Amino acid sequence: MAPASLLDLVQALPATDSWGPPVTTETIRDGLPFAPFSKGDKLGRMADWTADGKGQERGGRQQYNRNFRDQPYGAGAGLQGIFSAEGMNEENTFSVVDNSRTSTRTRGFGRGGSAIFRGRGGARGGQAQRGARGGTFQRVGGRGGQQQYNNNPRGGRGGGPGGRRFGWRDYDKPQRTREASVQPKDTWKLLEEIDFSRLVKLNLDTGDGEDLDSYGFLYYYDRSYDKQPGAPTSFKKLNVVERAAYNVTTSLDPIIQDLADRDEASIFTTDNILSMLMCAPRSVYSWDLIITRQGNKVFIDKREGSNIDRVTVNENAADAPMETSEGKDTINSVGPLMEEATHINHVFPIQTVQESETQKIDMPNEHPFYNAAEETDPPASKAYKYRRFDLSLEADAEPLHIIVRTEIDAVVKNSISGEDQMMVIKALNEFDNKAQGSGGALDWRAKLASQRGAVLATEMKNNSCKLARWTTQAILAKADQMKLGFVSRVNPKSANDHVILGVLGYKPREFAAQMNLNLNNGWAIVRTFVDMVMKEPDGKYVMVKDPNKPTIRLYNVPLDTFEEAEELGMVAEEGLDE
């Protein structure tokens, strides 16, 4: 009977029949070894007779090499050693066309390749890969590879693994070792030591604050200084005008003492002091603050003669000005530059206002520090605003407030609305763009008019801490504008005469955004140190920025610390008056 369908025909076949090659376990066929086919084998040639059996000692699959990809590998690689074994010598004269790459290029930029460059230090001390003088930069692997940088400070001028990355003539520059602003004594007790890396992660939102009271008066800003900066027609000589200016510390401020007696807040300080603490992670030079706890009140003060009152120059530059040393006391070292910048920022705001008794803004209260019976010079244009901020946290049982004495330098009418706007006036100074410590600054006379953005960007890099402090002070005072003057020496070799090249205006909040300045981080830093002091008993505490490390230390000191130095200073001033 014939099968009904194709399926019945297939089922009727014997069970041993099947399609495909027969399955076998033979390893020898026709007297020759038989190796099963592998999908990884190259089918271009059966064997490479020129390899002379290299790699036959290794079993299994050989590592793939892009430069020898035509060689057999995988399961078929065993044929190479078999056919080159002893007894097959008559085949040694057989040759085939070798199509492997024979290029002698030393630089490979293709996939999986690596680029090697000889740096400047390679000829002196060995091979350096893509590095500066002695430094090495090595790219490992191809696409998605890892980059490694070798910077061994123990190396010499040469390159190689032990080389050091140097800049221009860095090999003969001494190691910077700065001195602390105040030396801790044996009677001081170390309480905390905090690195900047921990401080920059903090955050606390306090809001804009509120005004409590205002004192002093303000003159109007002279708009003639807002001409095109850098143009020779806008240059004006910086004149010294004698005016009475004050920078009273927190504890000696009579207004703050009155506010503390009325329990208006728990923490009291000034904007000059507070800005240093809020911008501490940007600082390089050493500084110190005095914190006094009296019951539930905390006063943050500055020491007499502290670096808080001095304006730094190129503090954050990669190659900062040299410290003053014996035999090298030049006008471009740290000390003289700070005195020069401090003097400029004292006289510049006075010169840029129009002193007119008929056109000035009087605050609700008189000047808190000026005494006409004792002073011979008239007071400078200055308004003191006492403002309160909230440092409370959700977990606090009672609110925690801080009162800050802020300063305003001048007032200007808005060109559109005609309203009076408060402003803060500061000055950047150029000493010598070719001197050591200039930080790669551009020539202001040549570039300020055409490349003001590049000039300002360089100043932001070299003076990050100083500009951050000024911006913080402007925001604390709730100023509407911030004027930055560009003051340069008439002669780069003399620090006595200066010229004003131009003035640029900015809004403090926008300027802070350009600098990546976060005030919430600064408020969190203040709250952190206040909490440390509030956990301790009543007494005096000193914060010291380490001169050579990004570290702040908090000490508990005796109550009479620094009082002897202040008394000596008062005696010296009385002797000068006599």
C-alpha positions as CSV (number, residue, x, y, z in Angstrom):
1,M,0.0,0.0,0.0
2,A,1.5,3.3,-1.0
3,P,2.1,5.9,1.7
4,A,-0.7,8.4,2.1
5,S,1.6,11.4,2.4
6,L,5.2,12.7,2.4
7,L,5.2,12.6,6.2
8,D,4.3,8.8,6.1
9,L,7.2,8.3,3.7
10,V,9.7,10.1,6.1
11,Q,8.5,8.1,9.0
12,A,8.9,4.9,7.0
13,L,12.7,5.5,6.6
14,P,15.1,3.6,8.7
15,A,16.0,5.3,12.0
16,T,19.8,5.2,11.2
17,D,19.4,7.4,8.0
18,S,19.8,11.2,8.4
19,W,21.0,14.2,6.4
20,G,24.4,15.9,6.7
21,P,27.9,14.7,6.9
22,P,28.5,11.5,9.0
23,V,29.6,12.0,12.6
24,T,33.1,10.6,13.2
25,T,35.6,10.5,16.0
26,E,38.7,9.9,13.8
27,T,41.8,11.9,14.5
28,I,43.9,10.3,11.7
29,R,42.8,10.3,8.1
30,D,44.9,8.9,5.3
31,G,48.0,8.9,7.5
32,L,47.7,12.6,8.4
33,P,46.4,14.3,11.5
34,F,42.9,15.6,11.1
35,A,41.8,18.8,12.9
36,P,38.1,19.7,12.9
37,F,37.1,23.0,11.3
38,S,36.9,26.1,13.5
39,K,34.8,29.2,12.7
40,G,37.7,31.3,13.7
41,D,40.1,29.9,11.1
42,K,41.2,32.1,8.3
43,L,40.5,30.6,4.9
44,G,42.9,32.7,2.9
45,R,45.7,30.2,3.2
46,M,45.9,26.7,4.6
47,A,49.2,27.3,6.4
48,D,51.9,29.9,6.8
49,W,55.2,28.2,6.1
50,T,57.3,31.3,7.1
51,A,56.4,31.2,10.8
52,D,58.8,28.4,11.6
53,G,56.5,26.8,14.2
54,K,56.4,29.9,16.5
55,G,53.7,29.6,19.1
56,Q,53.4,25.8,18.8
57,E,54.4,25.4,22.5
58,R,51.2,27.3,23.5
59,G,48.1,25.2,23.5
60,G,44.7,26.5,22.5
61,R,43.8,29.7,20.7
62,Q,46.5,32.2,20.2
63,Q,46.1,35.9,21.0
64,Y,45.0,37.9,18.0
65,N,47.4,40.5,16.7
66,R,46.2,43.1,14.2
67,N,49.6,43.3,12.5
68,F,49.7,39.5,11.9
69,R,46.0,38.8,11.3
70,D,46.7,36.6,8.3
71,Q,48.5,34.0,10.4
72,P,46.4,30.9,11.3
73,Y,44.9,30.8,14.8
74,G,42.3,28.8,16.6
75,A,41.9,25.1,16.1
76,G,43.7,25.1,12.8
77,A,46.8,26.7,14.3
78,G,48.1,23.2,15.2
79,L,48.7,22.5,11.5
80,Q,51.5,25.1,11.5
81,G,53.7,23.2,13.9
82,I,52.9,19.8,12.4
83,F,53.9,20.6,8.9
84,S,57.1,22.3,10.1
85,A,58.1,19.4,12.3
86,E,61.2,17.4,11.7
87,G,60.9,15.1,8.7
88,M,59.3,17.8,6.5
89,N,62.5,19.7,5.8
90,E,62.1,19.3,2.1
91,E,59.3,21.8,2.2
92,N,61.4,24.5,3.9
93,T,62.1,26.0,0.5
94,F,58.5,26.5,-0.3
95,S,57.5,30.2,-0.3
96,V,54.2,32.1,-0.6
97,V,53.3,35.7,-1.1
98,D,53.2,37.4,2.2
99,N,50.4,40.0,2.4
100,S,51.0,41.0,6.0
101,R,51.6,44.7,6.7
102,T,55.2,45.8,6.4
103,S,54.7,49.6,7.0
104,T,57.4,51.2,9.1
105,R,55.4,54.1,10.3
106,T,56.1,54.9,14.0
107,R,52.9,56.8,14.7
108,G,49.6,55.0,14.6
109,F,46.4,56.9,14.8
110,G,44.1,54.1,13.7
111,R,41.9,51.9,15.8
112,G,43.8,50.3,18.6
113,G,46.9,52.2,17.8
114,S,48.9,54.5,20.1
115,A,50.6,57.8,19.5
116,I,54.0,58.5,21.1
117,F,55.6,62.0,21.1
118,R,58.9,63.0,22.4
119,G,58.6,65.9,24.9
120,R,61.0,68.6,25.6
121,G,62.7,66.6,28.3
122,G,63.1,63.5,26.3
123,A,66.4,64.5,24.8
124,R,67.8,65.3,28.3
125,G,66.8,62.5,30.5
126,G,65.2,59.8,28.4
127,Q,62.1,59.2,26.5
128,A,59.0,61.2,27.4
129,Q,55.6,60.5,25.9
130,R,53.5,63.5,25.0
131,G,54.7,65.5,28.0
132,A,56.3,68.8,28.8
133,R,59.8,68.9,30.3
134,G,60.1,65.5,31.8
135,G,56.4,64.8,32.3
136,T,54.8,61.9,30.6
137,F,51.3,61.5,29.2
138,Q,50.6,58.0,27.9
139,R,47.5,56.9,26.1
140,V,46.8,53.2,26.8
141,G,44.7,51.2,24.4
142,G,42.7,52.3,21.5
143,R,39.1,53.4,21.4
144,G,37.8,53.7,24.9
145,G,41.4,53.4,26.2
146,Q,42.7,54.8,29.5
147,Q,44.8,57.9,29.8
148,Q,47.6,58.0,32.4
149,Y,49.7,61.0,33.6
150,N,53.0,60.5,35.3
151,N,54.2,63.4,37.4
152,N,56.9,62.2,39.8
153,P,58.2,65.1,41.9
154,R,61.4,63.2,42.7
155,G,62.5,63.3,39.1
156,G,65.1,65.6,37.8
157,R,65.1,67.8,34.7
158,G,65.0,64.8,32.3
159,G,62.0,62.9,31.2
160,G,61.1,59.2,31.5
161,P,59.2,57.5,34.3
162,G,61.0,59.5,37.0
163,G,60.8,62.8,35.3
164,R,58.9,65.8,36.7
165,R,56.5,68.1,34.8
166,F,58.2,71.5,34.7
167,G,57.2,74.8,33.1
168,W,59.5,77.5,31.8
169,R,62.6,77.7,34.1
170,D,60.7,76.0,36.9
171,Y,63.7,73.9,37.7
172,D,65.5,76.8,39.5
173,K,62.6,78.1,41.5
174,P,62.6,77.5,45.2
175,Q,59.9,75.6,47.0
176,R,57.2,78.0,48.4
177,T,57.0,77.8,52.1
178,R,54.8,80.5,53.6
179,E,54.6,81.5,57.2
180,A,51.3,81.5,59.2
181,S,49.6,84.8,59.9
182,V,49.8,83.9,63.6
183,Q,51.9,81.2,65.3
184,P,50.0,78.9,67.6
185,K,51.4,78.8,71.2
186,D,51.7,76.0,73.7
187,T,48.7,77.3,75.6
188,W,46.5,76.9,72.6
189,K,44.3,73.8,72.4
190,L,43.5,72.4,69.0
191,L,39.8,71.6,68.7
192,E,39.2,70.9,65.0
193,E,41.1,70.6,61.8
194,I,39.0,70.8,58.6
195,D,40.1,70.4,55.0
196,F,38.6,72.6,52.3
197,S,37.4,69.5,50.4
198,R,34.9,69.0,53.2
199,L,33.8,72.6,53.3
200,V,32.9,72.9,49.6
201,K,30.2,70.2,49.9
202,L,28.1,72.2,52.4
203,N,25.0,74.1,51.5
204,L,22.6,76.4,53.5
205,D,20.0,78.8,52.1
206,T,19.5,81.9,54.1
207,G,17.5,84.2,51.8
208,D,18.2,87.9,51.0
209,G,18.2,89.1,54.6
210,E,16.6,92.2,56.1
211,D,17.7,95.7,56.8
212,L,17.8,96.8,60.5
213,D,19.3,100.3,60.3
214,S,21.5,102.5,58.1
215,Y,24.2,105.1,59.1
216,G,26.4,107.6,57.2
217,F,25.9,109.2,53.9
218,L,26.7,108.7,50.2
219,Y,27.9,110.9,47.3
220,Y,26.9,110.3,43.7
221,Y,29.2,108.3,41.4
222,D,31.0,110.2,38.7
223,R,29.8,108.8,35.4
224,S,32.7,110.3,33.5
225,Y,34.8,107.2,34.6
226,D,32.4,105.0,32.6
227,K,34.0,106.0,29.2
228,Q,35.4,103.4,26.8
229,P,38.0,101.6,29.0
230,G,41.4,101.3,27.6
231,A,41.2,104.3,25.4
232,P,44.0,106.9,26.0
233,T,41.4,109.6,26.3
234,S,39.8,107.9,29.3
235,F,43.0,107.6,31.3
236,K,42.9,109.6,34.5
237,K,45.6,109.9,37.1
238,L,44.9,108.3,40.5
239,N,45.1,111.1,43.0
240,V,45.5,110.8,46.8
241,V,42.6,112.5,48.5
242,E,42.8,112.6,52.3
243,R,39.5,111.4,53.8
244,A,38.6,109.8,57.1
245,A,37.8,106.1,56.6
246,Y,37.2,103.4,59.2
247,N,37.4,99.7,59.4
248,V,36.3,99.0,63.0
249,T,36.2,95.4,64.2
250,T,33.0,93.7,65.4
251,S,33.4,94.0,69.2
252,L,34.3,97.7,69.1
253,D,31.3,98.7,67.0
254,P,28.9,100.6,69.2
255,I,25.9,99.8,67.0
256,I,26.6,96.1,67.2
257,Q,27.0,96.3,71.0
258,D,23.6,97.9,71.2
259,L,22.1,95.3,69.0
260,A,23.6,92.5,71.1
261,D,22.2,94.1,74.3
262,R,18.7,94.0,72.7
263,D,19.1,90.3,71.7
264,E,18.5,91.1,68.0
265,A,20.6,88.1,67.0
266,S,23.1,85.5,68.3
267,I,26.0,86.1,65.9
268,F,27.6,89.4,65.0
269,T,30.3,90.3,62.5
270,T,31.2,92.6,59.6
271,D,31.1,92.0,55.9
272,N,34.9,92.2,55.6
273,I,35.4,89.5,58.1
274,L,32.4,87.3,57.0
275,S,33.5,87.4,53.4
276,M,36.8,85.9,54.3
277,L,35.2,83.0,56.1
278,M,32.6,82.4,53.4
279,C,35.2,82.4,50.7
280,A,37.8,80.4,52.7
281,P,38.1,77.5,50.2
282,R,39.4,79.9,47.6
283,S,42.1,81.4,49.8
284,V,45.8,80.5,49.5
285,Y,47.5,82.9,51.9
286,S,47.3,82.5,55.7
287,W,44.7,84.4,57.7
288,D,43.1,84.3,61.1
289,L,39.9,85.2,62.9
290,I,39.0,85.6,66.5
291,I,35.7,84.1,67.7
292,T,34.4,85.1,71.2
293,R,31.5,83.3,72.9
294,Q,29.7,85.1,75.7
295,G,26.7,83.2,76.8
296,N,24.4,82.7,73.8
297,K,26.2,85.4,71.8
298,V,29.1,84.9,69.3
299,F,31.3,87.7,68.0
300,I,33.6,87.1,65.0
301,D,36.5,89.6,65.1
302,K,39.7,90.3,63.3
303,R,43.1,90.7,64.9
304,E,44.8,94.1,64.8
305,G,47.1,94.1,61.8
306,S,45.5,91.0,60.3
307,N,45.7,90.1,56.7
308,I,41.9,90.4,56.5
309,D,42.3,94.1,55.9
310,R,44.9,93.8,53.2
311,V,44.1,93.3,49.5
312,T,46.0,90.5,47.9
313,V,47.4,90.4,44.4
314,N,47.4,87.3,42.2
315,E,46.9,85.1,45.2
316,N,45.4,82.3,43.1
317,A,47.8,82.5,40.2
318,A,49.7,79.3,39.2
319,D,52.9,81.2,39.6
320,A,52.1,83.6,42.4
321,P,54.4,86.5,43.4
322,M,57.4,85.6,45.4
323,E,57.5,86.0,49.2
324,T,59.7,88.8,50.5
325,S,63.2,87.5,51.4
326,E,66.5,88.9,52.4
327,G,68.2,90.7,49.6
328,K,65.2,90.4,47.3
329,D,62.8,92.9,48.8
330,T,61.3,94.2,45.5
331,I,58.1,96.1,44.8
332,N,56.7,93.0,43.0
333,S,56.9,90.7,46.1
334,V,53.9,89.7,48.2
335,G,54.2,92.3,50.9
336,P,54.7,95.5,48.8
337,L,52.0,94.4,46.3
338,M,49.5,93.9,49.1
339,E,50.3,97.4,50.5
340,E,50.0,98.9,47.0
341,A,46.6,97.2,46.3
342,T,45.3,98.2,49.7
343,H,46.3,101.9,49.1
344,I,44.6,101.9,45.7
345,N,41.4,100.5,47.0
346,H,41.4,103.1,49.7
347,V,41.8,106.2,47.4
348,F,40.0,104.9,44.3
349,P,36.4,104.9,45.7
350,I,37.0,108.4,47.1
351,Q,38.1,109.8,43.7
352,T,35.3,108.3,41.7
353,V,32.5,110.2,43.5
354,Q,31.3,113.8,43.1
355,E,31.6,115.5,46.5
356,S,28.7,117.9,46.8
357,E,26.9,118.8,49.9
358,T,23.8,119.7,48.0
359,Q,23.7,116.4,46.1
360,K,24.2,113.5,48.5
361,I,22.1,110.9,50.2
362,D,22.0,111.0,54.0
363,M,21.1,107.8,55.8
364,P,18.5,107.9,58.7
365,N,21.4,108.0,61.2
366,E,24.7,109.9,61.4
367,H,28.1,108.4,60.8
368,P,28.7,105.9,63.7
369,F,32.5,106.4,63.8
370,Y,33.3,109.9,62.7
371,N,33.9,112.6,65.4
372,A,34.2,116.1,64.0
373,A,35.9,117.4,67.1
374,E,38.8,114.9,66.8
375,E,39.2,114.4,63.0
376,T,41.0,116.9,60.8
377,D,39.9,115.3,57.5
378,P,36.3,115.2,56.3
379,P,34.6,111.7,56.2
380,A,34.6,109.6,53.1
381,S,31.4,108.7,51.3
382,K,30.3,105.6,53.1
383,A,27.0,104.1,54.3
384,Y,26.8,101.3,56.9
385,K,23.9,99.0,56.7
386,Y,23.2,96.6,59.5
387,R,21.5,93.5,58.0
388,R,20.2,90.3,59.6
389,F,20.2,86.9,58.1
390,D,18.6,83.6,59.2
391,L,20.9,80.7,59.7
392,S,18.3,78.4,61.2
393,L,17.8,74.8,60.3
394,E,14.6,72.7,60.5
395,A,16.0,70.7,63.4
396,D,16.8,73.8,65.5
397,A,14.6,74.4,68.5
398,E,15.2,78.1,68.4
399,P,16.0,80.4,65.4
400,L,19.6,81.4,64.8
401,H,20.3,84.8,63.3
402,I,23.4,86.7,62.4
403,I,23.8,90.5,62.1
404,V,26.3,91.8,59.6
405,R,27.6,95.3,59.2
406,T,27.8,96.0,55.4
407,E,29.2,98.9,53.5
408,I,28.1,100.9,50.5
409,D,30.5,103.3,48.7
410,A,28.3,105.5,46.4
411,V,24.9,106.0,44.8
412,V,24.0,106.4,41.2
413,K,20.7,107.3,39.4
414,N,19.3,104.6,37.1
415,S,19.5,105.9,33.5
416,I,16.0,104.5,32.8
417,S,13.9,104.7,35.9
418,G,15.8,107.6,37.6
419,E,15.8,105.7,40.9
420,D,18.9,105.8,43.2
421,Q,20.9,102.6,43.2
422,M,23.5,101.6,45.7
423,M,26.9,100.5,44.5
424,V,30.2,99.1,45.8
425,I,33.4,100.4,44.2
426,K,36.6,98.3,44.1
427,A,39.8,98.4,42.0
428,L,42.0,95.8,40.3
429,N,45.6,96.8,39.9
430,E,48.2,95.9,37.3
431,F,51.9,96.0,38.4
432,D,54.0,94.5,35.6
433,N,52.7,92.0,33.1
434,K,56.2,90.9,32.3
435,A,57.3,90.4,36.0
436,Q,57.4,87.1,37.8
437,G,54.0,86.5,39.5
438,S,51.9,88.3,36.8
439,G,50.0,85.1,36.1
440,G,50.0,85.5,32.4
441,A,48.1,88.8,32.5
442,L,47.6,90.7,29.3
443,D,48.8,94.3,28.8
444,W,45.8,96.3,30.0
445,R,46.7,99.4,28.0
446,A,46.7,97.4,24.7
447,K,44.0,94.8,25.4
448,L,41.5,96.4,27.8
449,A,39.6,98.1,25.0
450,S,39.5,95.2,22.5
451,Q,39.7,92.2,24.8
452,R,38.1,93.2,28.1
453,G,36.6,89.7,28.4
454,A,40.0,88.1,28.3
455,V,41.4,90.6,30.7
456,L,38.6,90.0,33.2
457,A,38.8,86.2,32.8
458,T,42.5,86.3,33.6
459,E,41.8,88.4,36.7
460,M,39.1,85.9,37.8
461,K,41.7,83.1,37.6
462,N,44.5,84.9,39.3
463,N,42.4,86.7,42.0
464,S,39.6,84.3,42.6
465,C,39.6,84.8,46.3
466,K,39.7,88.6,46.2
467,L,37.0,89.0,43.6
468,A,34.8,86.4,45.4
469,R,35.1,88.4,48.6
470,W,34.2,91.7,46.9
471,T,31.2,90.1,45.2
472,T,30.1,88.5,48.5
473,Q,30.3,91.9,50.3
474,A,28.2,93.5,47.5
475,I,25.5,90.8,47.8
476,L,25.5,91.0,51.6
477,A,24.9,94.8,51.4
478,K,22.2,94.2,48.7
479,A,24.0,96.6,46.4
480,D,22.5,97.1,42.9
481,Q,25.8,97.5,41.1
482,M,29.5,96.7,41.6
483,K,32.1,98.9,39.9
484,L,35.5,97.5,39.1
485,G,38.3,99.9,38.2
486,F,41.4,99.0,36.3
487,V,44.4,100.8,37.8
488,S,47.9,100.4,36.4
489,R,51.3,101.9,37.2
490,V,52.5,104.8,35.3
491,N,56.0,103.2,35.3
492,P,56.1,99.4,35.9
493,K,59.3,99.9,37.9
494,S,57.6,102.4,40.4
495,A,54.7,101.7,42.7
496,N,54.1,105.4,43.6
497,D,52.2,106.8,40.6
498,H,49.1,105.1,39.1
499,V,46.6,105.8,36.3
500,I,43.0,104.7,36.0
501,L,42.5,103.0,32.6
502,G,38.8,102.5,32.9
503,V,35.9,101.3,35.0
504,L,33.4,98.4,34.3
505,G,30.1,97.8,36.0
506,Y,28.4,94.6,36.9
507,K,25.4,93.3,38.8
508,P,26.7,91.3,41.9
509,R,24.5,88.3,41.4
510,E,25.4,88.0,37.7
511,F,29.1,88.5,38.5
512,A,28.9,85.7,41.1
513,A,27.4,83.4,38.5
514,Q,30.3,84.0,36.2
515,M,32.7,83.2,39.0
516,N,30.8,80.1,40.0
517,L,30.4,81.6,43.5
518,N,27.8,79.9,45.7
519,L,26.8,82.0,48.7
520,N,24.8,79.1,50.1
521,N,28.0,77.2,50.5
522,G,29.5,80.2,52.3
523,W,26.6,80.4,54.7
524,A,27.0,76.7,55.5
525,I,30.7,77.2,56.3
526,V,29.7,80.0,58.7
527,R,27.1,77.8,60.4
528,T,29.6,74.9,60.7
529,F,32.2,76.9,62.7
530,V,29.5,78.6,64.8
531,D,28.2,75.1,65.8
532,M,31.7,74.1,66.8
533,V,32.1,77.1,69.0
534,M,28.6,76.8,70.5
535,K,29.4,73.3,71.7
536,E,32.3,74.7,73.7
537,P,32.2,76.7,76.9
538,D,32.4,80.5,77.0
539,G,35.8,81.8,76.0
540,K,38.0,82.9,73.1
541,Y,38.7,80.9,70.0
542,V,41.0,81.5,67.0
543,M,40.7,80.2,63.4
544,V,43.9,79.9,61.5
545,K,44.3,79.1,57.8
546,D,47.3,76.9,57.3
547,P,49.8,78.8,55.1
548,N,50.8,75.8,53.0
549,K,47.8,73.5,53.1
550,P,44.0,73.9,52.3
551,T,43.2,73.5,55.9
552,I,41.6,75.5,58.7
553,R,42.3,74.9,62.4
554,L,40.2,76.0,65.3
555,Y,42.0,76.6,68.6
556,N,40.8,77.4,72.2
557,V,43.0,80.2,73.5
558,P,43.4,82.1,76.7
559,L,41.2,85.2,77.2
560,D,44.2,87.5,77.2
561,T,45.5,86.3,73.8
562,F,46.4,89.2,71.5
563,E,45.5,91.8,74.1
564,E,49.1,92.6,74.9
565,A,49.8,93.2,71.2
566,E,46.8,95.5,70.9
567,E,48.0,97.5,73.9
568,L,51.5,97.9,72.4
569,G,49.9,99.1,69.2
570,M,47.9,101.7,71.0
571,V,51.0,102.9,72.8
572,A,52.9,103.2,69.6
573,E,50.1,105.2,68.0
574,E,50.0,107.6,71.0
575,G,53.8,108.0,70.7
576,L,53.4,108.9,67.0
577,D,50.7,111.5,67.8
578,E,53.0,113.2,70.4
